[in-house]
């Protein structure tokens, strides 16, 4: 069996494949490692057949939707998953065939309603149901401590003791464990009674994951992250650096518009000399009034450079093919001591 583990920020994902048939499956891919997955699969001589999310992640952004569009392969999730892009939905006991490998699905809800674990030969990929020295939390949307108790004590912990455990997260740099080691050493699993276990899980008082709302939104709906929007916008526009713009401002060009897309108070407090003011929130509604000549060069800026990138991309979509974004923003312009106008 071909086996690769990927780690980023405590998130663990896996490439598993059959060397005889060159078929592979990717489990819990994270969006920041998209290129690494495809490169590693190519190095291993694997064609990815399935993309699997063990559950709806609340602490990172899944790469399954984007990879499915690129590779033309199905996204596998439990039938209870809300994700509209999950094209192959599985039930407890279902099996996926990947060459000579057999991937058996266990429905292990509790952390989320749609959690699954995947048994492959000598190992189990537990998602966030069972972690190394811990368990998935149950206080996030669709979590349930009673369901987690059943998933752990009536399913996962009944696997052979030497079964290797590969979770979806570990923040201490550990790569794997075994069922036997977790039974004997996992503090949460020492609460073997249902009431004791569920009481413990209800009073963990854990802090919310970073990007909780955005991660749930994108992973549940297939929508885009803010980072994706910014990346796509940046790929569709050209940029101008500050020194170049400063030299052009000094030359007082009549074929270029410097467009400030910040709010009025920020513009009046200080802006690049000669700038035209059009807040980003009014751009589409007032563009014809404020920018009547689509052939002019437009350099867009904001406070730190993100909103201006989105605005320049929007202008290009509207036909302003010479729209560019300032590399940086008004904050950096001031810090570099460049000329500022007020009022």
NULUMSE-785645 format. One record per atom (N, C-alpha, C, O): residue in one letter; y, x, z. Coordinates in steps of 0.1 Angstrom, whole numbers, plus 2048, in hexadecimal, padded with zeros to 3 digits. Each point is the difference from the previous one (the first is absolute). Layout:
<nodes>
aYXZ
...
</nodes>
This chain:
<nodes>
x7F4808800
x80C7F8800
x80D809800
x801809808
x8087F47EF
x80D806800
x8087FA80B
x8017F4801
x805814807
x8087FA80B
x80D809802
x7FF80C802
x80C7ED7FE
x80D806803
x8087F8809
x8017F47FF
x80581380B
x8097F980A
x80E8057FE
x80380C7FE
x8067EA802
x80F8037FF
x8077FC80C
x7FD7F6806
x80D8127FE
x8087FE80D
x80E8017FD
x8058097F9
x8037ED80C
x80F8017FF
x8057F780B
x7FE7F4801
x80A813808
x8067F880B
x7F77F8809
x8047F6805
x7F080F7FD
x7F67F9808
x7F87F67F8
x7F67FA806
x80D8037EE
x7F97F77F7
x7F48087FA
x80280A7FA
x7F27F0806
x7F58067FA
x7FB7F77F4
x7FF7F4802
x7FE8127F3
x7FA7F97F5
x7F58097FA
x7FF80B803
x7F97EE7F4
x7F38077FC
x7FD7FD7F2
x8027F57FA
x7F98157FF
x7FA7FF7F3
x7F1803801
x7FC80A805
x7FC7EC7F7
x7F1801801
x7FB7FE7F2
x8047F77F9
x7F2811803
x7FB7FF7F3
x7F28047FE
x7FA807809
x8007F57EC
x7F38037FC
x80080B7F5
x8057FD7F5
x7F680F80E
x80180A7F7
x7F77FE7F3
x8038057F6
x7F27F380C
x7F77FE7F5
x8077F87F5
x7FD8027F4
x80B7F4810
x8067F77F6
x80F8027FF
x8067F97F7
x800810811
x80E8027FF
x8097F4804
x80B7FF7FB
x7EF7F880D
x8087F4804
x80580280E
x7F9807808
x8137F47FB
x80580280D
x8077F4806
x8037F77F8
x800809815
x8087F6806
x80A806809
x7FD80A807
x80F7F07FA
x80B805808
x8027F680B
x8027F47FE
x7FE81180F
x8017F780B
x80E803808
x80380B803
x8047EA7FF
x80D801807
x80A80A7FA
x806808808
x7FD7F87EB
x8098097FB
x80E7FD804
x8047F5802
x804816801
x80E7FF804
x8098047F5
x7FE8097F9
x80D7F0805
x8088017F4
x80680E7FE
x8028047F4
x801803817
x80580E7FE
x7F680A7FA
x80480A7FC
x7F07F2804
x7F580A7FB
x7FB7FB7F3
x7F58057FC
x8117F27FD
x7FB7FB7F4
x7FC80B7F6
x7F57FF7FA
x81380A803
x7FD80B7F7
x7F5809804
x7F88057F8
x8077FD815
x7F5808806
x7F37FA7FE
x7F68077FD
x8097EC804
x7F37F97FE
x7FB8027F2
x7F58037FE
x8147FA7F8
x7FC8017F2
x7FC80E7FD
x7F78037F8
x81180780D
x7FD80E7FD
x7F2804806
x7F98077FA
x8057F5813
x7F3803806
x7F47FA7F9
x7F68067FF
x80C7ED7FD
x7F57FA7F9
x7FD8077F3
x7F48017FD
x8168047FC
x7FE8077F4
x7F980D803
x7F78047F9
x80D803812
x7F980D803
x7F27FE804
x7F78087FD
x8067EC809
x7F27FD804
x7F87FA7F5
x7F47FD801
x8138017F4
x7F97FA7F4
x7FC7F1802
x7F67FB7FB
x8127FE80D
x7FE7F2803
x8097F67F9
x80C8037FE
x7EF7F27FE
x8087F57FB
x8007F680B
x7F57FA804
x816802801
x8027F780A
x7FC7F27FB
x8067FB7F7
x7F07FF810
x7FB7F27FC
x8067F5808
x8037F57FB
x7FF80E812
x8067F6809
x80B806809
x7FF80C803
x80B7EC801
x80A804809
x7FE7F680C
x8017F47FE
x7FD81180E
x7FE7F880C
x80A80280B
x80380B804
x8037EA800
x80880080C
x7F77F980B
x7FC7F57FF
x80281280C
x7F87FA80B
x8077F5807
x7F97F8807
x8148077F8
x8077F5806
x80E8007FB
x80480A7F9
x8047EC80B
x80E8007FC
x80880A80A
x8017FD80C
x80380E7EF
x80680A808
x80E7FC805
x8087FB7F8
x7FB809814
x80D7FD806
x80880C803
x80C800804
x7EE80C7F9
x80780C804
x80180A7F5
x80580B802
x7F77F27F2
x8028087F4
x7FF7F77F4
x7FC7F5800
x8088117F4
x8017F87F4
x7F38047F7
x7FE80B7FC
x7FB7EA801
x7F48027F8
x8038047F2
x80A7FB7FA
x7ED80D800
x8028047F2
x7F77F87F7
x7FF8037F4
x7F97F4811
x7F67F97F8
x8067F87F4
x7FB8017F5
x8107F880D
x8057F87F5
x8058097F5
x7FD7FE7F4
x80B80D80F
x8058087F6
x7F58087F8
x8008017F4
x7F6803814
x7F48087FA
x7F87F67F7
x7FB8047F6
x8037F080F
x7F97F67F8
x8067FE7F2
x7FA7FE7F6
x81480180A
x8077FE7F4
x7FE80D7F7
x7FF7FE7F3
x80180D813
x7FF80D7F8
x7F28017FA
x7FE8047F5
x7F87FA814
x7F28037FC
x7F97F47FA
x7F58027FA
x8107F2808
x7F97F47FB
x7F37FD807
x7F67FC7FA
x80A806813
x7F47FD808
x8047F680B
x80B7FF804
x7EB7FA802
x8027F680A
x80480680E
x7FC80A804
x80C7EE803
x80380280E
x7F77F8808
x7FF7F37FE
x7FA81380B
x7F67F9808
x8067FE80E
x804809807
x7FB7EA7FE
x8047FD80E
x7F87F4804
x7F97F97F8
x807804815
x7F97F5805
x8067F37FB
x80C8007FC
x7EC7F5803
x8057F47FA
x80C7FA808
x8077F87FB
x7FB80C812
x80B7FB808
x80D8077FE
x80A7FC806
x7F680E7F2
x80C8087FD
x80A7F77F9
x7FD7F97F7
x81080880D
x80A7F97FA
x8058077F3
x8087F97F8
x7F4813805
x8068087F5
x7FC7F97F3
x7F47FF7FD
x8167FD7FA
x7FC7FA7F4
x7FA8097F6
x7FA7FC7F6
x80881180B
x7FA80A7F7
x7F2804803
x7FA8087F8
x8007F3812
x7F2803803
x7F77F77F7
x7FF7F4801
x7FC8137F5
x7F97F87F5
x7F17FF802
x7F97F87FA
x801810810
x7F27FE803
x7FF7FE80F
x80280A808
x7FC7EA7FC
x8007FD80F
x7F17FF805
x7F87FA7F9
x80680C812
x7F2801805
x7FE7F980D
x80A7FD807
x7EA8007FD
x7FC7FA80C
x7F7809808
x7FB80A7FB
x8037F3811
x7F7807809
x7F28017FA
x7FA7F67FC
x801817803
x7F38027FA
x7FF8027F1
x7F68047FA
x8167FA7FF
x8008047F2
x7FF80F7FE
x802808809
x7FA7FB7EB
x7FE80E7FD
x8068047F2
x8007F87F7
x806814809
x8058057F3
x7F780C7FC
x7FB807808
x8027F97EB
x7F880B7FA
x80980A7F9
x8077FC7F6
x7F881080E
x80880B7FA
x7F680B7FC
x7FD809808
x7FE7F67EC
x7F58097FC
x7F47FE809
x7FA7F5800
x802816806
x7F47FF809
x8047FC80E
x7F77FE809
x8168017FA
x8047FC80D
x8017F1802
x8037F97F7
x7FA803815
x8017F2804
x8097FE80C
x7FE80680A
x80D7F37F3
x80B7FE80A
x7FE7F2806
x8037F67FA
x7F980A813
x7FE7F3807
x80C7FC808
x805808808
x8007EC7F6
x80C7FB806
x7FC7F980D
x7F87F7801
x80F80C80A
x8007F980D
x80D7FA802
x80A807800
x7F77EC803
x80C7FA804
x80280380E
x7F97FC809
x81280C7FA
x80280480E
x80F7FC804
x808809802
x7FB7EA7FF
x80D7FC804
x80480380E
x7F7804808
x8157FA7FB
x80580380E
x80E8077FF
x80A7FC806
x7F58107F3
x80D8067FE
x8087F87F6
x80C7FE802
x7EE7FD7F3
x8057F67F8
x7F57F77FC
x7F4803802
x8107F17F9
x7F67F67FC
x7F78057F4
x7F47FC7FF
x81280C7F9
x7F98047F4
x7F980E801
x7FC8067F5
x8037FF817
x7FA80E801
x7F18017FC
x7F87F7803
x8058137F5
x7F28037FD
x7FD80F804
x809808800
x7EB7FA802
x7FA80E801
x7F68027F5
x7FA7F67FC
x804816800
x7F88037F4
x7F580A804
x80480B804
x7F07F17FB
x7F5809804
x7FA8067F3
x7FD7F97F6
x803815809
x7FB8077F5
x7F780B805
x80580A806
x7EF7F57F7
x7F680A804
x80180380F
x7FD7F8808
x8078157FC
x80080480E
x80D7FD807
x80280580B
x8087F47EF
x80D7FE806
x8057F27FE
x7FC7F87F8
x80F806810
x8067F3800
x80F802800
x806808808
x8017F27EE
x80F800800
x8057F4807
x7FE7F57FB
x80880D811
x8037F5809
x80E7FA7FF
x8047F7807
x80480E7F0
x80E7FB7FF
x80780380D
x7FF80B806
x8077EA800
x80680180D
x7F87F880A
x8057FD80B
x7EF7FF7F2
x7F87F980A
x7FC80980B
x8027FE80C
x7F880D7F1
x7FB80B809
x80780D7FC
x7FE8057F5
x809801815
x80780C7FE
x7F980B808
x7F77FD808
x80C80F7F6
x7FA80B808
x80780080E
x80C803801
x7EC7F9809
x8067FF80E
x8097F4802
x8077FF80A
x7F87F77ED
x8087F4802
x7FB7F57F7
x7F58017FA
x8137F5805
x7FD7F57F7
x80D7FB7F9
x80B804805
x7F47F47F1
x80C7FA7FA
x8077F780A
x7F97FA808
x8148057F8
x8087F7808
x7FE7F27FC
x7FC7FD7F4
x8067F9814
x7FE7F27FD
x80C7F8801
x8007F3800
x80C813802
x80C7F9803
x8097FE7F3
x80B7FB802
x7F08097F3
x8087FE7F3
x7FB7F37F9
x7F67FB804
x8118017F2
x7FC7F47F9
x7F27FF7FC
x7FA8097FB
x7FF7EC809
x7F27FC7FE
x7F7809809
x7F37FF7FE
x81280880B
x7F7807809
x7FA7F780B
x8067F6803
x7EE80D802
x7F97F8809
x7F6808809
x7F78057FA
x80C7FD813
x7F7808808
x7F27FB801
x7F6808801
x8087EB7FF
x7F27FA800
x7F98047F4
x7F4804801
x8127FB7F3
x7F98047F4
x7FD80F800
x7F68047FB
x81380480A
x7FE80E800
x7F4804809
x7F88087FD
x8077F180E
x7F5802809
x7F37FE7F9
x7F6808800
x8097ED7F8
x7F47FD7F9
x7FD80A7F5
x7F58047FE
x8168007FB
x7FE80A7F5
x7FB80D805
x7F88067FA
x80D7FE812
x7FB80D806
x7F37FF806
x7F68077FC
x8087F080E
x7F4800808
x7F47F97F9
x7F5802804
x80E7F57F3
x7F57F97F9
x7FD8057F2
x7F67FC7FA
x81380D801
x7FD8057F2
x801810800
x7F58067FF
x8167FF802
x80280F7FE
x7F880880A
x7FA80A7FC
x8067F2811
x7F980880A
x7F17FF7FF
x7F9806808
x8027F17F0
x7F27FE7FE
x7FA8087F5
x7F48017FD
x8168067FC
x7FB80A7F5
x7F980C807
x80380280C
x7F58057ED
x7F980C806
x80A809807
x80B8027FB
x7F1804810
x80A808808
x80580C7F8
x80B805803
x7ED8007F4
x80480C7F8
x8097FD7F4
x8038087F8
x8007EB806
x8087FC7F5
x80E806801
x8077FF80B
x7FE8087EB
x80D806800
x80B7F57FF
x7FF7F77F8
x80B80B810
x80B7F6800
x80D8077FA
x80580A804
x8007EF7F1
x80C8057F9
x80A7F4801
x7FF7F67F8
x80B80B810
x80A7F5801
x80B8027F6
x80180A7F9
x8087EC807
x80C8017F7
x80C807806
x8098037F9
x7F6800814
x80B807807
x7FB80980B
x7F67FD807
x81080F7FA
x7FF80880C
x80C809801
x8038077F7
x8037F9814
x80D807802
x7FE80D808
x80A806804
x7EA7FE7FE
x7FD80C807
x7F980B7F8
x7FB80A805
x8057F47EE
x7FA8097F7
x7F18007FF
x7FA80A7FA
x7FF7EC80C
x7F2800800
x7FB7F97F2
x8077F77FB
x7EE80E801
x7FB7FB7F2
x7F67F5801
x8007F77F8
x7F7809812
x7F67F6801
x7F980180E
x803809808
x7F57ED7FB
x7F87FF80C
x7F37FB7FD
x7FC8007F4
x7FC7FB816
x7F47F97FE
x8007F3808
x8077FF80A
x7F07F87F3
x7FF7F4808
x7FB80380E
x8067FB80A
x7F180F7F7
x7FB80480E
x80B806808
x8027FD80C
x80780B7EE
x80B807807
x80A7F5804
x80680180B
x7FC7F57ED
x80A7F6804
x7FB7F780B
x8077FC809
x7EC8017F7
x7FA7F880A
x80180780E
x8037F980A
x7FB8147F6
x80080780C
x80E805805
x80280180C
x8078017EA
x80C806804
x80D7F97FD
x80B804805
x7F47F17F4
x80C7F97FC
x8057F780C
x7F87F7804
x81380C802
x8057F880C
x8007F17FE
x7FC7F980A
x8088027EB
x8017F27FE
x7F27F97FF
x7FE7F5804
x7F88137F8
x7F37FA7FF
x7F880080D
x7F57FB801
x81180B80A
x7FA7FF80D
x8017F2806
x7F97FC809
x8117FC7F1
x8017F2805
x7F77F87F8
x8037FA7F6
x7F080680E
x7F67F97F8
x7FF7F1801
x7FA7FA7F8
x80C801813
x8017F1801
x80B7FA7F8
x80B8067FF
x7F27EF7FB
x80A7FA7F7
x80D7FD807
x80B8047FB
x7F57F7811
x80D7FD807
x80780C804
x80D8017FE
x7EC809806
x80780D804
x8068067F4
x80B805800
x7EE7FB7F5
x8058067F3
x80C7F97FB
x80A8067FD
x7F57ED802
x80B7F87FA
x80C801809
x80C8007FB
x7F2800812
x80C80180A
x80780E7FE
x80C800800
x7EC80A7FE
x80680D7FE
x8088017F3
x80B8057FF
x7EF7F57F6
x8078007F3
x80D7F8800
x8098037F9
x7F77F380F
x80C7F7801
x80C807808
x80B7FB800
x7F2810807
x80A806808
x80280E7FD
x803808809
x7FC7FC7EB
x80180E7FC
x80F8047FF
x80480C802
x8057EA7FB
x80E8037FF
x80480B7F7
x80780A804
x7F47F67F0
x80280A7F6
x80D7FE7F9
x8047F47FE
x8038167FE
x80C7FF7F7
x7FC7FC7F2
x7F58027FC
x8157F77FD
x7FD7FC7F3
x7FF80B7F6
x80880A802
x7F07F67F4
x7FF80B7F6
x80D8017F9
x8077F67FE
x7FC8167FD
x80C8027F7
x7FE7F97F3
x7F58007FB
x8157FA800
x8007F87F3
x7F67F4801
x7FB7FC7F6
x8037FF816
x7F77F4801
x8037F57F6
x7F77FC7F9
x8157FF808
x8037F57F7
x7FF8037F1
x7FB7F87F9
x80A814804
x7FF8037F1
x7F28037FC
x7FC7FC7F5
x7FC80A814
x7F28037FC
x7F87F37FE
x7F97FE7F7
x8097F8813
x7F97F47FE
x8057F87F4
x7F87FA7F9
x815806805
x8057F97F4
x7FA8067F3
x7FB7F87F8
x805815806
x7FB8057F4
x7F17FF7FF
x7FB7FD7F5
x7FE806816
x7F18007FF
x7FB7F17FF
x7F57FE7FB
x8127F980A
x7FB7F2800
x8047F97F2
x7F97F77FC
x81280E7FE
x8047F97F4
x7FF8087F3
x8017FA7F5
x7FE81380D
x8008087F4
x80E8047FB
x8028057F5
x8087F7814
x80E8047FD
x80380F800
x7F7807804
x8157FD7F9
x80380E800
x80680480D
x8077F8806
x7F78157FD
x80780580C
x80E8057FB
x8038017F4
x806801816
x80D8057FD
x80080E7F9
x8078027F7
x7EF80680E
x7FF80D7FA
x7FC7FF7F2
x8058087F7
x7F27EE805
x7FC7FE7F2
x80C7FC7F8
x8018057F5
x8077F2810
x80B7FB7F8
x80A80C7FE
x8058017F4
x7FD807816
x80980B7FE
x7FB80A7F6
x8078067F8
x7EC7FD809
x7F98097F7
x8017FC7F2
x8028087F7
x7FB7EB807
x8007FB7F2
x80E8007FB
x8038037F4
x8077FA814
x80E8007FC
x80480E7FC
x8078027F6
x7F5808813
x80480E7FD
x7FA8057F3
x8068097FA
x7EE7F2803
x7FA8057F4
x8067FA7F3
x7FD8047F5
x80C7F280D
x8057F97F4
x80F8037FD
x8067FB7F7
x80080E812
x80E8047FE
x80280F800
x7F7807804
x8147FD7F7
x80480E801
x80A80180C
x8057F6805
x7FD8177FF
x80880280C
x80B80A7FC
x7FF8087F6
x80C7F8812
x80B80A7FE
x80280780E
x8007F980A
x8018147F6
x80280680D
x80F800804
x8097FD7F7
x7FA806815
x80D7FE806
x80B8097F9
x80B7FC7FE
x7F1811800
x8098097FA
x8047FC7F2
x80C8017FC
x7EA7FA7FD
x8037FB7F2
x80A7F4800
x8098007F8
x7F47F7812
x8097F4800
x80E804805
x80A7FB7FA
x7F780E80F
x80D805805
x8088067F5
x80C7FE7FF
x7ED80A7F8
x8088067F5
x8047F67F6
x80B8017FA
x7ED7F4804
x8047F67F7
x80B7F7806
x8097FC7F8
x7F7802815
x80B7F8806
x80D8087FE
x80A7FA7FD
x7F5813805
x80D8087FE
x8057FF7F2
x80C8017FE
x7EB7FD7F8
x8048007F2
x8067F27FC
x8047FE7F5
x7FB7F8814
x8047F37FE
x7FB7FA7F2
x8087FD7F7
x7EB801808
x7FB7FB7F3
x8037F27FE
x8017F880A
x8008047EA
x8037F27FC
x7F37F97FB
x8017F47FB
x7F4813805
x7F47FA7FA
x7F57FF80B
x7F47FF7FD
x810802810
x7F67FF80A
x8057F880C
x80C800803
x7EC7F7802
x8037F880C
x7F880580C
x7F48027FF
x81380180C
x7F980480D
x7FF7F3808
x80B7FA803
x7E98017FF
x7FE7F3806
x7FB80180F
x7F5806802
x8137F5807
x7FD80080E
x7F97F3803
x8077F57FF
x7ED80B806
x7F87F3802
x7FF7FD80F
x7F87F8804
x81080E804
x8007FD80F
x8087F4803
x8067FA7F7
x7FA801815
x8087F5804
x80F804801
x80380B800
x8057EA800
x80F8027FF
x80580980B
x8088097FD
x7F47F580F
x80580880B
x7FD80F7FE
x809808803
x7EB7FB7F9
x7FD80E7FE
x8088067F4
x80480B801
x7FE7ED7F5
x8088057F4
x80E803805
x80680A7FC
x8007ED80B
x80E802804
x80280B80A
x80B806800
x7EB7FD808
x80080B809
x80180E7F9
x804809806
x7F67F77EE
x80080D7F9
x7F68007F4
x7F57FC802
x8108077F2
x7F88007F5
x80380B7F6
x80A807802
x7EE7FC7F4
x80280A7F7
x80D7FC7F7
x8017F57FC
x808814802
x80C7FD7F9
x7FD7F97F2
x7F88057F8
x80F7F0806
x7FF7F97F3
x7F57F77FF
x7FD7FA7F6
x7FB804815
x7F47F8800
x8037F17FF
x80B7FB805
x7ED7FE7F3
x8007F17FF
x7F77FB80B
x7F5805802
x80F7F0804
x7F87FA80B
x7F97F37FB
x8067F77FC
x7ED809806
x7F87F57FC
x7F380080A
x7F78077FD
x80A7F180E
x7F4801809
x7F37FC7F9
x7FF7F87F8
x7F780F80D
x7F27FE7FA
x7FC7F2800
x7FA7FB7F7
x80A7FD814
x7FC7F2801
x8067F77F6
x7FB7F57FE
x8108107FB
x8077F87F6
x7FE8067F2
x8067FA7F6
x7F2810809
x7FF8077F3
x7FC7F77F4
x8078007F7
x7EE7F980B
x7FB7F87F4
x80A7F57FD
x8027FC7F4
x8057FE816
x8097F57FE
x80D8047FA
x8077F87F9
x7FE81480A
x80D8047FB
x80080C7F6
x80B8057FC
x7E97FE7FF
x7FF80C7F8
x8087FE7F2
x8068097FB
x7FA7EB800
x8067FD7F3
x810801802
x8078057F7
x7FD7F6814
x80F800803
x80580E803
x80A8047FB
x7EE80480D
x80480D804
x7FD80C7F7
x80780A7FF
x7EF7F47F9
x7FB80B7F7
x7FF7FA7F2
x7F47FE7FB
x8177FF7FE
x7FF7F97F3
x7FB8097F5
x7FB7FB7F6
x80581280B
x7FC8097F6
x7F3807803
x80080A808
x7F47F27F3
x7F3805804
x7FE80E7FA
x7F6806803
x8137FF7F5
x7FE80D7FA
x80680C808
x7FD80B7FE
x80B7F180C
x80680A809
x7F6807809
x7F57FA804
x80D812800
x7F880780A
x8047FB80E
x80B7FF803
x7EB7FD805
x8027FB80D
x7F880980A
x7F48027FF
x81480380B
x7F980780B
x8017F880C
x80B7FD805
x7EA7FF801
x7FF7F780B
x7FE80880D
x7F8809800
x80F7F380B
x7FD80780C
x8017F580C
x8067F67FE
x7F380E80D
x8017F880C
x80280980C
x80680B7FE
x7F57F280D
x80380880C
x7F680C801
x80480B803
x7EF7F27FA
x7F680B801
x7F88027F3
x7F880A800
x8097EE7F6
x7F98027F4
x7F57F77FC
x7FB8017F5
x8017F6814
x7F57F87FD
x8047F37F8
x7FA7FD7F6
x8107FC810
x8047F47FA
x8068037F2
x7FF7F87F7
x808813807
x8058047F3
x7F58027F6
x8027FD7F4
x7F3808810
x7F58027F7
x7FB7F37FB
x7FD7FE7F4
x8017F8815
x7FC7F37FC
x80A7F97F7
x7FD7FA7F6
x81080880D
x80B7FA7F8
x8008067F2
x8027F97F6
x7FC814809
x8008077F3
x7F57FB7F8
x8017FE7F3
x7F3800813
x7F47FB7F9
x8037F27FB
x7FC7FC7F5
x80A7FC813
x8037F27FC
x80A8007F4
x7FE7F87F7
x80C81180A
x80A8007F5
x7F98047F3
x8037FB7F5
x7F380E80B
x7F98047F4
x7F87F47FB
x7FF7FE7F4
x7FB7FB815
x7F87F47FC
x80A7F57F9
x7FB7F97F7
x81180780D
x80A7F77FB
x8068057F3
x8097F97FA
x7F4813801
x8058057F4
x80A80B801
x8048057F6
x7FF800816
x80A80B802
x7F880D7FF
x7FC80580B
x8017FF7E9
x7F680B7FE
x80580E805
x7F8809801
x8157F8802
x80680C805
x80280080F
x807809805
x7F47ED802
x80180080E
x7F880B807
x7F48027FD
x81280580C
x7FA80B807
x8037FE80F
x8097F8804
x7EF80F805
x8037FF80E
x80480E805
x7FB80A7FC
x80E7F580E
x80480D806
x7F5805809
x7FA7F9808
x8038147F7
x7F5806808
x80680380E
x80680A802
x7F87EC807
x80680180D
x8097F3801
x7FE7F67F9
x80B80A811
x8087F5802
x80E804806
x80380C801
x8047EA803
x80D802806
x80080980C
x809808803
x7EC7F6805
x7FF80880C
x7FF80F7FD
x807808806
x7F17FC7F0
x7FF80E7FC
x80D8047F9
x80380C801
x8037EB7F8
x80D8047F9
x80A80480A
x80780B7FE
x7FA7EE80D
x80A80380B
x7FC80E806
x808808803
x7EB7F9800
x7FB80C807
x80280D7F8
x80280A806
x7FF7F47ED
x80380C7F7
x80F8027FE
x8048097F9
x8047EF80E
x80E802800
x8077FC7F3
x80B8057FC
x7EF7F37FC
x8057FC7F3
x80B7F5802
x8017F980B
x8088057EC
x80B7F8801
x7FC7F1802
x7F77FB7FA
x8117FE80F
x7FD7F2803
x80D7F97FF
x80B805805
x7F47EF7F6
x80C7F6800
x7FD7F580A
x7F47FC802
x8167FF804
x7FF7F5809
x8087F47FA
x8088017F8
x7F47F380D
x8077F47FC
x7FA7F97F5
x8057F67FB
</nodes>
